[in-house]
Amino acid sequence: QVDFVESGGGWAQPGGSLRLSCAASGSINTIHVMGWYRQALGKQRELVATINAIDHTNYADSVKGRFIISREARSTINLQMNNLKPEDTAVYYCNYREEIVGLRTYWGQGTQVTVSS
């Protein structure tokens, strides 16, 4: 079992910034990927950014150059969101996914991000 504490969501104006944080705890395997996904109203969940065990990052095209994912501990990640746009409005979910061993996937409860004037 992997549990999450997600924080940092809220409201921002277009062009503003927010910083999300996700601290995973529990049965953490060494080889895993963590990241943020989001789901807007009426849309499917989509990848925002991921970071793997050796800190290789991957971003959705829509957030490249604006968002930065980073790791501050083995299973704690941050997402710095800059130059926010209304289309960034969504529920953001922290994700933990094991690779090679275990292959378990866990999701956080989600945190709302709203970007509007």
KOLPALO-650094 format. One line per field, with one value per atom (N, C-alpha, C): residue in three letters; atom name; x, y, z. Coordinates in nm, 3 decimals, always signed. Layout:
BEGIN
aa ALA:...
at CA:...
u X:...
v Y:...
w Z:...
This chain:
BEGIN
aa GLN:GLN:GLN:VAL:VAL:VAL:ASP:ASP:ASP:PHE:PHE:PHE:VAL:VAL:VAL:GLU:GLU:GLU:SER:SER:SER:GLY:GLY:GLY:GLY:GLY:GLY:GLY:GLY:GLY:TRP:TRP:TRP:ALA:ALA:ALA:GLN:GLN:GLN:PRO:PRO:PRO:GLY:GLY:GLY:GLY:GLY:GLY:SER:SER:SER:LEU:LEU:LEU:ARG:ARG:ARG:LEU:LEU:LEU:SER:SER:SER:CYS:CYS:CYS:ALA:ALA:ALA:ALA:ALA:ALA:SER:SER:SER:GLY:GLY:GLY:SER:SER:SER:ILE:ILE:ILE:ASN:ASN:ASN:THR:THR:THR:ILE:ILE:ILE:HIS:HIS:HIS:VAL:VAL:VAL:MET:MET:MET:GLY:GLY:GLY:TRP:TRP:TRP:TYR:TYR:TYR:ARG:ARG:ARG:GLN:GLN:GLN:ALA:ALA:ALA:LEU:LEU:LEU:GLY:GLY:GLY:LYS:LYS:LYS:GLN:GLN:GLN:ARG:ARG:ARG:GLU:GLU:GLU:LEU:LEU:LEU:VAL:VAL:VAL:ALA:ALA:ALA:THR:THR:THR:ILE:ILE:ILE:ASN:ASN:ASN:ALA:ALA:ALA:ILE:ILE:ILE:ASP:ASP:ASP:HIS:HIS:HIS:THR:THR:THR:ASN:ASN:ASN:TYR:TYR:TYR:ALA:ALA:ALA:ASP:ASP:ASP:SER:SER:SER:VAL:VAL:VAL:LYS:LYS:LYS:GLY:GLY:GLY:ARG:ARG:ARG:PHE:PHE:PHE:ILE:ILE:ILE:ILE:ILE:ILE:SER:SER:SER:ARG:ARG:ARG:GLU:GLU:GLU:ALA:ALA:ALA:ARG:ARG:ARG:SER:SER:SER:THR:THR:THR:ILE:ILE:ILE:ASN:ASN:ASN:LEU:LEU:LEU:GLN:GLN:GLN:MET:MET:MET:ASN:ASN:ASN:ASN:ASN:ASN:LEU:LEU:LEU:LYS:LYS:LYS:PRO:PRO:PRO:GLU:GLU:GLU:ASP:ASP:ASP:THR:THR:THR:ALA:ALA:ALA:VAL:VAL:VAL:TYR:TYR:TYR:TYR:TYR:TYR:CYS:CYS:CYS:ASN:ASN:ASN:TYR:TYR:TYR:ARG:ARG:ARG:GLU:GLU:GLU:GLU:GLU:GLU:ILE:ILE:ILE:VAL:VAL:VAL:GLY:GLY:GLY:LEU:LEU:LEU:ARG:ARG:ARG:THR:THR:THR:TYR:TYR:TYR:TRP:TRP:TRP:GLY:GLY:GLY:GLN:GLN:GLN:GLY:GLY:GLY:THR:THR:THR:GLN:GLN:GLN:VAL:VAL:VAL:THR:THR:THR:VAL:VAL:VAL:SER:SER:SER:SER:SER:SER
at N:CA:C:N:CA:C:N:CA:C:N:CA:C:N:CA:C:N:CA:C:N:CA:C:N:CA:C:N:CA:C:N:CA:C:N:CA:C:N:CA:C:N:CA:C:N:CA:C:N:CA:C:N:CA:C:N:CA:C:N:CA:C:N:CA:C:N:CA:C:N:CA:C:N:CA:C:N:CA:C:N:CA:C:N:CA:C:N:CA:C:N:CA:C:N:CA:C:N:CA:C:N:CA:C:N:CA:C:N:CA:C:N:CA:C:N:CA:C:N:CA:C:N:CA:C:N:CA:C:N:CA:C:N:CA:C:N:CA:C:N:CA:C:N:CA:C:N:CA:C:N:CA:C:N:CA:C:N:CA:C:N:CA:C:N:CA:C:N:CA:C:N:CA:C:N:CA:C:N:CA:C:N:CA:C:N:CA:C:N:CA:C:N:CA:C:N:CA:C:N:CA:C:N:CA:C:N:CA:C:N:CA:C:N:CA:C:N:CA:C:N:CA:C:N:CA:C:N:CA:C:N:CA:C:N:CA:C:N:CA:C:N:CA:C:N:CA:C:N:CA:C:N:CA:C:N:CA:C:N:CA:C:N:CA:C:N:CA:C:N:CA:C:N:CA:C:N:CA:C:N:CA:C:N:CA:C:N:CA:C:N:CA:C:N:CA:C:N:CA:C:N:CA:C:N:CA:C:N:CA:C:N:CA:C:N:CA:C:N:CA:C:N:CA:C:N:CA:C:N:CA:C:N:CA:C:N:CA:C:N:CA:C:N:CA:C:N:CA:C:N:CA:C:N:CA:C:N:CA:C:N:CA:C:N:CA:C:N:CA:C:N:CA:C:N:CA:C:N:CA:C:N:CA:C:N:CA:C:N:CA:C:N:CA:C:N:CA:C:N:CA:C:N:CA:C:N:CA:C
u +0.083:+0.000:+0.087:+0.049:+0.117:+0.014:+0.044:-0.044:+0.021:-0.062:-0.013:-0.063:+0.020:-0.022:+0.004:-0.103:-0.094:-0.128:-0.056:-0.081:-0.045:-0.091:-0.053:-0.157:-0.263:-0.366:-0.442:-0.518:-0.595:-0.627:-0.644:-0.680:-0.563:-0.553:-0.454:-0.511:-0.463:-0.497:-0.415:-0.466:-0.382:-0.248:-0.142:-0.008:+0.053:-0.026:+0.023:+0.091:+0.127:+0.201:+0.142:+0.155:+0.124:+0.230:+0.248:+0.343:+0.273:+0.267:+0.209:+0.319:+0.282:+0.374:+0.301:+0.373:+0.318:+0.421:+0.385:+0.469:+0.405:+0.469:+0.421:+0.487:+0.414:+0.468:+0.410:+0.476:+0.432:+0.534:+0.487:+0.574:+0.628:+0.739:+0.798:+0.911:+0.899:+1.006:+1.105:+1.228:+1.334:+1.307:+1.264:+1.243:+1.097:+1.073:+0.938:+0.939:+0.825:+0.803:+0.695:+0.716:+0.613:+0.581:+0.462:+0.426:+0.290:+0.252:+0.123:+0.044:-0.081:-0.178:-0.293:-0.370:-0.482:-0.604:-0.719:-0.844:-0.934:-0.961:-1.053:-1.195:-1.291:-1.431:-1.459:-1.521:-1.558:-1.446:-1.328:-1.213:-1.153:-1.075:-1.006:-0.881:-0.837:-0.714:-0.596:-0.508:-0.394:-0.266:-0.157:-0.027:+0.006:+0.063:+0.119:+0.271:+0.327:+0.472:+0.505:+0.615:+0.663:+0.812:+0.858:+1.000:+1.031:+1.135:+1.164:+1.272:+1.317:+1.408:+1.544:+1.582:+1.709:+1.685:+1.569:+1.533:+1.523:+1.494:+1.458:+1.314:+1.290:+1.158:+1.090:+0.959:+0.879:+0.761:+0.729:+0.624:+0.527:+0.403:+0.308:+0.347:+0.323:+0.358:+0.292:+0.173:+0.098:+0.158:+0.248:+0.305:+0.455:+0.517:+0.660:+0.697:+0.801:+0.844:+0.772:+0.666:+0.590:+0.596:+0.590:+0.589:+0.724:+0.763:+0.886:+0.855:+0.886:+0.871:+1.008:+1.012:+1.138:+1.115:+1.224:+1.220:+1.298:+1.240:+1.312:+1.346:+1.292:+1.322:+1.287:+1.317:+1.297:+1.156:+1.058:+0.920:+0.839:+0.904:+0.838:+0.871:+0.769:+0.789:+0.715:+0.762:+0.698:+0.670:+0.571:+0.540:+0.524:+0.623:+0.616:+0.543:+0.431:+0.347:+0.353:+0.410:+0.424:+0.344:+0.318:+0.243:+0.116:+0.040:-0.081:-0.182:-0.253:-0.356:-0.490:-0.601:-0.731:-0.744:-0.683:-0.691:-0.613:-0.538:-0.473:-0.569:-0.687:-0.786:-0.823:-0.806:-0.832:-0.810:-0.849:-0.806:-0.674:-0.575:-0.442:-0.420:-0.375:-0.356:-0.210:-0.160:-0.026:-0.030:+0.073:+0.078:+0.211:+0.202:+0.317:+0.302:+0.403:+0.398:+0.532:+0.525:+0.647:+0.683:+0.813:+0.865:+0.952:+0.949:+1.032:+0.987:+0.978:+0.943:+0.815:+0.723:+0.600:+0.491:+0.517:+0.426:+0.295:+0.302:+0.184:+0.168:+0.046:+0.014:-0.080:-0.052:-0.136:-0.158:-0.273:-0.313:-0.347:-0.311:-0.355:-0.501:-0.552:-0.694:-0.728:-0.629:-0.649:-0.660:-0.610:-0.619:-0.662:-0.756:-0.814:-0.722:-0.701:-0.632:-0.729:-0.753:-0.843:-0.770:-0.772:-0.707:-0.813:-0.838:-0.940:-0.916:-0.979:-0.971:-1.074
v -0.119:+0.000:+0.125:+0.220:+0.348:+0.458:+0.547:+0.657:+0.788:+0.891:+1.018:+1.134:+1.235:+1.364:+1.464:+1.518:+1.614:+1.753:+1.852:+1.987:+2.086:+2.208:+2.316:+2.357:+2.282:+2.319:+2.443:+2.497:+2.615:+2.694:+2.824:+2.914:+3.004:+3.031:+3.126:+3.198:+3.318:+3.392:+3.342:+3.360:+3.327:+3.400:+3.327:+3.381:+3.363:+3.320:+3.300:+3.166:+3.137:+3.016:+2.945:+2.816:+2.732:+2.625:+2.572:+2.464:+2.350:+2.236:+2.117:+2.031:+1.963:+1.871:+1.741:+1.632:+1.501:+1.419:+1.376:+1.290:+1.153:+1.055:+0.918:+0.846:+0.755:+0.679:+0.539:+0.450:+0.312:+0.220:+0.125:+0.025:+0.078:+0.151:+0.216:+0.129:+0.089:+0.017:+0.115:+0.069:+0.155:+0.201:+0.108:+0.139:+0.177:+0.304:+0.353:+0.487:+0.520:+0.650:+0.722:+0.846:+0.928:+1.044:+1.094:+1.205:+1.262:+1.356:+1.421:+1.400:+1.365:+1.356:+1.449:+1.484:+1.573:+1.530:+1.566:+1.536:+1.658:+1.715:+1.827:+1.776:+1.862:+1.824:+1.777:+1.662:+1.609:+1.548:+1.538:+1.483:+1.367:+1.287:+1.176:+1.226:+1.146:+1.178:+1.175:+1.272:+1.282:+1.307:+1.266:+1.290:+1.438:+1.483:+1.617:+1.608:+1.538:+1.523:+1.404:+1.337:+1.227:+1.242:+1.175:+1.170:+1.029:+0.968:+0.830:+0.820:+0.696:+0.670:+0.736:+0.767:+0.835:+0.979:+1.031:+1.171:+1.211:+1.116:+1.149:+1.198:+1.307:+1.368:+1.358:+1.362:+1.358:+1.452:+1.530:+1.629:+1.618:+1.647:+1.665:+1.788:+1.783:+1.895:+2.025:+2.014:+2.131:+2.207:+2.143:+2.208:+2.229:+2.182:+2.200:+2.348:+2.379:+2.516:+2.596:+2.541:+2.611:+2.539:+2.407:+2.327:+2.259:+2.241:+2.170:+2.070:+1.943:+1.842:+1.812:+1.791:+1.766:+1.673:+1.620:+1.532:+1.593:+1.598:+1.647:+1.537:+1.418:+1.300:+1.179:+1.060:+0.940:+0.930:+0.964:+0.951:+1.078:+1.190:+1.319:+1.400:+1.443:+1.519:+1.651:+1.744:+1.874:+1.904:+1.985:+2.033:+2.184:+2.253:+2.398:+2.433:+2.500:+2.535:+2.686:+2.726:+2.866:+2.902:+3.031:+3.080:+2.999:+2.987:+2.905:+2.960:+2.868:+2.900:+2.842:+2.900:+2.844:+2.696:+2.651:+2.511:+2.419:+2.475:+2.395:+2.358:+2.416:+2.386:+2.238:+2.171:+2.028:+1.982:+1.859:+1.792:+1.724:+1.752:+1.696:+1.582:+1.469:+1.348:+1.309:+1.283:+1.228:+1.079:+1.032:+0.893:+0.828:+0.705:+0.621:+0.494:+0.461:+0.342:+0.271:+0.142:+0.062:+0.007:-0.001:-0.060:-0.179:-0.282:-0.402:-0.496:-0.445:-0.525:-0.473:-0.564:-0.527:-0.484:-0.379:-0.327:-0.275:-0.228:-0.170:-0.023:+0.022:+0.161:+0.214:+0.332:+0.396:+0.542:+0.592:+0.729:+0.805:+0.931:+1.020:+1.056:+1.128:+1.162:+1.274:+1.350:+1.459:+1.593:+1.695:+1.831:+1.923:+2.011:+2.096:+2.214:+2.236:+2.356:+2.430:+2.556:+2.638:+2.763:+2.787:+2.904:+2.986:+3.105:+3.191:+3.334:+3.425:+3.567:+3.606
w +0.000:+0.000:+0.000:-0.084:-0.091:-0.067:+0.024:+0.056:+0.014:-0.002:-0.053:+0.032:+0.040:+0.089:-0.023:-0.079:-0.187:-0.134:-0.183:-0.139:-0.249:-0.233:-0.322:-0.423:-0.434:-0.529:-0.484:-0.575:-0.544:-0.668:-0.651:-0.759:-0.797:-0.926:-0.975:-1.096:-1.117:-1.238:-1.355:-1.477:-1.593:-1.583:-1.612:-1.599:-1.462:-1.367:-1.233:-1.215:-1.091:-1.060:-0.939:-0.939:-0.825:-0.815:-0.696:-0.674:-0.602:-0.668:-0.609:-0.546:-0.441:-0.376:-0.348:-0.360:-0.332:-0.256:-0.138:-0.057:-0.049:-0.109:-0.102:+0.013:+0.073:+0.184:+0.183:+0.253:+0.260:+0.198:+0.120:+0.058:-0.074:-0.065:-0.181:-0.237:-0.362:-0.429:-0.490:-0.505:-0.556:-0.699:-0.783:-0.923:-0.944:-0.951:-0.970:-1.041:-1.092:-1.154:-1.074:-1.047:-0.987:-1.079:-1.066:-1.151:-1.117:-1.199:-1.188:-1.316:-1.298:-1.405:-1.371:-1.471:-1.445:-1.524:-1.471:-1.538:-1.531:-1.646:-1.655:-1.672:-1.644:-1.659:-1.800:-1.811:-1.941:-2.021:-1.962:-2.033:-1.955:-2.026:-1.962:-1.891:-1.797:-1.727:-1.824:-1.810:-1.899:-1.821:-1.879:-1.819:-1.818:-1.708:-1.700:-1.702:-1.606:-1.597:-1.510:-1.541:-1.459:-1.435:-1.331:-1.300:-1.251:-1.307:-1.272:-1.165:-1.140:-1.030:-1.046:-1.169:-1.192:-1.237:-1.203:-1.224:-1.370:-1.456:-1.592:-1.594:-1.661:-1.661:-1.796:-1.792:-1.912:-1.894:-1.997:-1.988:-2.104:-2.076:-2.182:-2.263:-2.393:-2.478:-2.431:-2.378:-2.338:-2.221:-2.146:-2.029:-2.041:-2.147:-2.165:-2.165:-2.092:-2.082:-1.976:-1.920:-1.816:-1.682:-1.685:-1.563:-1.545:-1.421:-1.388:-1.278:-1.303:-1.200:-1.140:-1.012:-0.944:-0.826:-0.776:-0.660:-0.546:-0.430:-0.314:-0.215:-0.235:-0.156:-0.241:-0.190:-0.269:-0.325:-0.245:-0.288:-0.263:-0.273:-0.264:-0.388:-0.458:-0.581:-0.574:-0.654:-0.665:-0.811:-0.833:-0.966:-0.959:-1.013:-1.022:-1.150:-1.137:-1.250:-1.270:-1.382:-1.414:-1.537:-1.552:-1.667:-1.688:-1.582:-1.587:-1.686:-1.747:-1.843:-1.798:-1.842:-1.804:-1.837:-1.945:-1.982:-1.889:-1.796:-1.693:-1.581:-1.581:-1.478:-1.483:-1.371:-1.363:-1.220:-1.195:-1.074:-1.105:-1.024:-1.044:-0.946:-1.000:-0.922:-0.919:-0.801:-0.787:-0.817:-0.885:-0.927:-0.888:-0.844:-0.816:-0.898:-0.976:-1.061:-1.058:-1.025:-1.018:-1.155:-1.180:-1.302:-1.267:-1.351:-1.343:-1.230:-1.110:-0.994:-0.932:-0.905:-0.837:-0.932:-1.008:-1.110:-1.049:-0.929:-0.866:-0.906:-0.911:-0.938:-0.831:-0.782:-0.682:-0.720:-0.678:-0.708:-0.582:-0.582:-0.476:-0.492:-0.394:-0.395:-0.491:-0.533:-0.625:-0.556:-0.621:-0.570:-0.685:-0.656:-0.758:-0.789:-0.917:-0.965:-1.057:-1.025:-1.104:-1.149:-1.279:-1.337:-1.408:-1.358:-1.417:-1.375:-1.449:-1.416:-1.312
